[in-house]
Amino acid sequence: MDKLKIKGQSPISFIRYYLYDYRKTNDYTMEDMAEMMGISLNYYGDLEKGNKGEKMSIHTAYKIAQALQVSLDNLYLLEEEYQERILL
């Protein structure tokens, strides 16, 4: 990933990169991810594109955490860890 493209983004906007990597690592389709989260495919696509990250509701964040089988607190921690890893 190009560091110039992600520098200066808020931590919640990094969810798009984490979701993409999680999906690819686990060989899921975007449809699989949307279904696991109980959201529309279009909305999931917007999340992964970064169009919804900063305006994501706590309810959507909770759905993401459930799909990834982590607590909401841990979702934020995963984001911090992921952010540090890709900025190195």
N, CA and C atoms as a LAMMPS dump frame, in Angstrom:
ITEM: TIMESTEP
0
ITEM: NUMBER OF ATOMS
264
ITEM: BOX BOUNDS ff ff ff
-5.0000000000000000e+02 5.0000000000000000e+02
-5.0000000000000000e+02 5.0000000000000000e+02
-5.0000000000000000e+02 5.0000000000000000e+02
ITEM: ATOMS id mol type element x y z
1 1 1 N 0.818 -1.189 0
2 1 2 C 0 0 0
3 1 3 C 0.858 1.247 0
4 2 1 N 0.402 2.219 -0.703
5 2 2 C 1.129 3.468 -0.809
6 2 3 C 0.899 4.305 0.452
7 3 1 N 1.956 4.581 1.187
8 3 2 C 1.838 5.339 2.429
9 3 3 C 1.281 6.732 2.184
10 4 1 N 1.529 7.297 1.026
11 4 2 C 1.031 8.643 0.746
12 4 3 C -0.483 8.67 0.673
13 5 1 N -1.092 7.602 0.246
14 5 2 C -2.54 7.557 0.13
15 5 3 C -3.225 7.442 1.489
16 6 1 N -2.565 6.883 2.472
17 6 2 C -3.226 6.648 3.744
18 6 3 C -2.768 7.603 4.835
19 7 1 N -1.701 8.33 4.602
20 7 2 C -1.201 9.251 5.61
21 7 3 C -2.25 10.328 5.893
22 8 1 N -2.492 10.585 7.18
23 8 2 C -3.419 11.628 7.566
24 8 3 C -4.863 11.178 7.693
25 9 1 N -5.149 9.928 7.41
26 9 2 C -6.516 9.446 7.553
27 9 3 C -6.796 9.148 9.02
28 10 1 N -8.063 9.278 9.396
29 10 2 C -8.44 8.96 10.766
30 10 3 C -8.359 7.457 10.977
31 11 1 N -8.164 7.016 12.243
32 11 2 C -8.04 5.578 12.497
33 11 3 C -9.217 4.764 11.996
34 12 1 N -10.444 5.281 12.096
35 12 2 C -11.597 4.483 11.667
36 12 3 C -11.584 4.262 10.157
37 13 1 N -10.955 5.161 9.398
38 13 2 C -10.928 4.964 7.955
39 13 3 C -10.025 3.798 7.565
40 14 1 N -9.185 3.353 8.475
41 14 2 C -8.328 2.207 8.198
42 14 3 C -9.111 0.9 8.159
43 15 1 N -10.347 0.921 8.614
44 15 2 C -11.163 -0.293 8.611
45 15 3 C -11.265 -0.846 7.197
46 16 1 N -11.24 0.015 6.203
47 16 2 C -11.356 -0.447 4.822
48 16 3 C -10.214 -1.377 4.454
49 17 1 N -9.004 -1.046 4.87
50 17 2 C -7.84 -1.878 4.555
51 17 3 C -7.899 -3.199 5.328
52 18 1 N -8.318 -3.107 6.575
53 18 2 C -8.42 -4.316 7.392
54 18 3 C -9.472 -5.258 6.818
55 19 1 N -10.636 -4.718 6.46
56 19 2 C -11.693 -5.56 5.889
57 19 3 C -11.228 -6.237 4.607
58 20 1 N -10.572 -5.491 3.753
59 20 2 C -10.085 -6.055 2.493
60 20 3 C -9.09 -7.186 2.758
61 21 1 N -8.123 -6.933 3.609
62 21 2 C -7.121 -7.958 3.909
63 21 3 C -7.751 -9.173 4.577
64 22 1 N -8.667 -8.933 5.506
65 22 2 C -9.349 -10.046 6.185
66 22 3 C -10.105 -10.887 5.164
67 23 1 N -10.822 -10.232 4.263
68 23 2 C -11.608 -10.926 3.24
69 23 3 C -10.706 -11.754 2.34
70 24 1 N -9.62 -11.171 1.877
71 24 2 C -8.715 -11.891 0.978
72 24 3 C -7.985 -13.032 1.688
73 25 1 N -7.536 -12.766 2.907
74 25 2 C -6.818 -13.789 3.679
75 25 3 C -7.688 -15.016 3.931
76 26 1 N -8.983 -14.781 4.159
77 26 2 C -9.898 -15.876 4.464
78 26 3 C -10.67 -16.373 3.244
79 27 1 N -10.288 -15.878 2.065
80 27 2 C -10.898 -16.295 0.805
81 27 3 C -12.414 -16.09 0.8
82 28 1 N -12.856 -14.942 1.332
83 28 2 C -14.271 -14.582 1.31
84 28 3 C -14.532 -13.644 0.144
85 29 1 N -15.739 -13.685 -0.352
86 29 2 C -16.169 -12.707 -1.341
87 29 3 C -16.758 -11.502 -0.608
88 30 1 N -16.967 -10.441 -1.349
89 30 2 C -17.635 -9.289 -0.753
90 30 3 C -19.052 -9.669 -0.317
91 31 1 N -19.687 -10.538 -1.091
92 31 2 C -21.026 -11.012 -0.738
93 31 3 C -21.006 -11.778 0.586
94 32 1 N -19.983 -12.61 0.77
95 32 2 C -19.841 -13.358 2.025
96 32 3 C -19.737 -12.405 3.21
97 33 1 N -18.894 -11.392 3.056
98 33 2 C -18.679 -10.44 4.146
99 33 3 C -19.952 -9.672 4.459
100 34 1 N -20.638 -9.202 3.429
101 34 2 C -21.884 -8.457 3.63
102 34 3 C -22.91 -9.325 4.345
103 35 1 N -23.008 -10.571 3.935
104 35 2 C -23.962 -11.483 4.563
105 35 3 C -23.607 -11.738 6.031
106 36 1 N -22.315 -11.95 6.312
107 36 2 C -21.894 -12.182 7.696
108 36 3 C -22.218 -10.98 8.576
109 37 1 N -22.164 -9.79 8.013
110 37 2 C -22.395 -8.568 8.774
111 37 3 C -23.861 -8.15 8.786
112 38 1 N -24.66 -8.785 7.944
113 38 2 C -26.069 -8.422 7.885
114 38 3 C -26.294 -7.051 7.262
115 39 1 N -25.439 -6.705 6.288
116 39 2 C -25.578 -5.422 5.594
117 39 3 C -25.655 -5.698 4.098
118 40 1 N -26.071 -4.703 3.344
119 40 2 C -26.175 -4.89 1.896
120 40 3 C -24.786 -4.963 1.269
121 41 1 N -24.733 -5.59 0.114
122 41 2 C -23.486 -5.682 -0.633
123 41 3 C -22.994 -4.282 -1.004
124 42 1 N -23.91 -3.414 -1.388
125 42 2 C -23.522 -2.048 -1.741
126 42 3 C -22.892 -1.332 -0.558
127 43 1 N -23.486 -1.497 0.621
128 43 2 C -22.946 -0.832 1.804
129 43 3 C -21.567 -1.403 2.145
130 44 1 N -21.44 -2.722 2.064
131 44 2 C -20.128 -3.324 2.317
132 44 3 C -19.101 -2.786 1.324
133 45 1 N -19.473 -2.724 0.06
134 45 2 C -18.557 -2.195 -0.95
135 45 3 C -18.123 -0.769 -0.622
136 46 1 N -19.064 0.031 -0.132
137 46 2 C -18.722 1.398 0.269
138 46 3 C -17.762 1.408 1.448
139 47 1 N -17.943 0.483 2.392
140 47 2 C -17.017 0.386 3.529
141 47 3 C -15.608 0.068 3.042
142 48 1 N -15.522 -0.914 2.156
143 48 2 C -14.211 -1.349 1.687
144 48 3 C -13.55 -0.289 0.795
145 49 1 N -14.341 0.518 0.136
146 49 2 C -13.802 1.608 -0.684
147 49 3 C -13.429 2.825 0.158
148 50 1 N -13.885 2.836 1.403
149 50 2 C -13.593 3.975 2.266
150 50 3 C -14.626 5.071 2.199
151 51 1 N -15.748 4.798 1.556
152 51 2 C -16.789 5.811 1.421
153 51 3 C -17.669 5.938 2.656
154 52 1 N -17.608 4.988 3.563
155 52 2 C -18.479 5.011 4.741
156 52 3 C -17.728 4.983 6.06
157 53 1 N -16.438 4.724 6.039
158 53 2 C -15.679 4.511 7.269
159 53 3 C -15.819 5.584 8.323
160 54 1 N -15.653 6.835 7.939
161 54 2 C -15.683 7.904 8.93
162 54 3 C -17.096 8.232 9.394
163 55 1 N -18.091 7.791 8.638
164 55 2 C -19.474 8.061 9.009
165 55 3 C -20.189 6.782 9.458
166 56 1 N -19.427 5.772 9.779
167 56 2 C -19.99 4.491 10.175
168 56 3 C -20.656 4.6 11.542
169 57 1 N -21.837 4.037 11.646
170 57 2 C -22.538 4.048 12.931
171 57 3 C -21.921 3.021 13.876
172 58 1 N -22.181 3.201 15.14
173 58 2 C -21.705 2.235 16.139
174 58 3 C -22.356 0.873 15.889
175 59 1 N -23.572 0.884 15.382
176 59 2 C -24.271 -0.364 15.07
177 59 3 C -23.54 -1.131 13.958
178 60 1 N -23.098 -0.421 12.933
179 60 2 C -22.345 -1.063 11.854
180 60 3 C -20.996 -1.56 12.355
181 61 1 N -20.34 -0.76 13.177
182 61 2 C -19.063 -1.196 13.755
183 61 3 C -19.261 -2.472 14.563
184 62 1 N -20.373 -2.541 15.29
185 62 2 C -20.692 -3.744 16.067
186 62 3 C -20.89 -4.947 15.143
187 63 1 N -21.59 -4.745 14.023
188 63 2 C -21.802 -5.838 13.067
189 63 3 C -20.47 -6.332 12.497
190 64 1 N -19.581 -5.398 12.223
191 64 2 C -18.251 -5.774 11.717
192 64 3 C -17.514 -6.593 12.772
193 65 1 N -17.556 -6.131 14.007
194 65 2 C -16.897 -6.854 15.1
195 65 3 C -17.463 -8.259 15.237
196 66 1 N -18.779 -8.385 15.163
197 66 2 C -19.405 -9.71 15.255
198 66 3 C -18.935 -10.615 14.119
199 67 1 N -18.915 -10.094 12.907
200 67 2 C -18.502 -10.9 11.755
201 67 3 C -17.054 -11.36 11.891
202 68 1 N -16.213 -10.499 12.473
203 68 2 C -14.81 -10.844 12.658
204 68 3 C -14.563 -11.611 13.95
205 69 1 N -15.642 -11.823 14.698
206 69 2 C -15.617 -12.568 15.956
207 69 3 C -14.674 -11.944 16.976
208 70 1 N -14.791 -10.618 17.115
209 70 2 C -14.043 -9.882 18.122
210 70 3 C -15.015 -8.931 18.823
211 71 1 N -14.632 -8.47 20.003
212 71 2 C -15.461 -7.483 20.683
213 71 3 C -15.282 -6.134 19.994
214 72 1 N -16.194 -5.23 20.269
215 72 2 C -16.083 -3.893 19.684
216 72 3 C -14.799 -3.212 20.14
217 73 1 N -14.434 -3.41 21.412
218 73 2 C -13.163 -2.869 21.91
219 73 3 C -11.988 -3.434 21.131
220 74 1 N -12.027 -4.733 20.912
221 74 2 C -10.926 -5.372 20.19
222 74 3 C -10.88 -4.969 18.727
223 75 1 N -12.03 -4.619 18.152
224 75 2 C -12.031 -4.138 16.781
225 75 3 C -11.189 -2.877 16.682
226 76 1 N -11.334 -1.982 17.644
227 76 2 C -10.542 -0.756 17.642
228 76 3 C -9.058 -1.08 17.833
229 77 1 N -8.765 -2.026 18.716
230 77 2 C -7.37 -2.419 18.934
231 77 3 C -6.774 -3.05 17.68
232 78 1 N -7.574 -3.87 16.998
233 78 2 C -7.11 -4.464 15.74
234 78 3 C -6.796 -3.379 14.729
235 79 1 N -7.645 -2.355 14.698
236 79 2 C -7.415 -1.237 13.796
237 79 3 C -6.091 -0.539 14.108
238 80 1 N -5.834 -0.296 15.393
239 80 2 C -4.583 0.36 15.78
240 80 3 C -3.378 -0.479 15.379
241 81 1 N -3.45 -1.785 15.655
242 81 2 C -2.348 -2.679 15.3
243 81 3 C -2.139 -2.714 13.791
244 82 1 N -3.236 -2.772 13.05
245 82 2 C -3.145 -2.823 11.599
246 82 3 C -2.573 -1.519 11.056
247 83 1 N -3.021 -0.406 11.613
248 83 2 C -2.521 0.898 11.189
249 83 3 C -1.014 0.982 11.399
250 84 1 N -0.541 0.543 12.541
251 84 2 C 0.9 0.58 12.829
252 84 3 C 1.659 -0.311 11.84
253 85 1 N 1.102 -1.481 11.539
254 85 2 C 1.783 -2.427 10.664
255 85 3 C 1.913 -1.887 9.241
256 86 1 N 0.87 -1.26 8.718
257 86 2 C 0.965 -0.811 7.333
258 86 3 C 1.709 0.511 7.203
259 87 1 N 1.899 1.22 8.293
260 87 2 C 2.633 2.473 8.213
261 87 3 C 4.124 2.305 8.45
262 88 1 N 4.552 1.097 8.806
263 88 2 C 5.977 0.851 9.036
264 88 3 C 6.769 0.876 7.763
